[in-house]
Amino acid sequence: MDWILIMRLIMGGSMIIVGYQAGDYTPATVGMFFVIYSLVSAKYKIGCGYNASCGTDTNRRYSSKTLSKKEIEYTEIN
């Protein structure tokens, strides 16, 4: 088991327990789907936390052409 899976299971399990104790099945249902999602994402290593697959792409290389400012040509109207 990895840390990401453990944290997701704790969060989903606590939502299930709180929803069951309060008699509100909406958080319990969301917690159940969160537990299922965490198990699937741990098996296939998808989602945030695995393989840097969320957020910005840090491996993307930018050329100097994309970072330079483009000159804007305009005509002044009197």
Helices and strands as residue ranges (DSSP letters): H 3-22, H 25-44, H 64-67
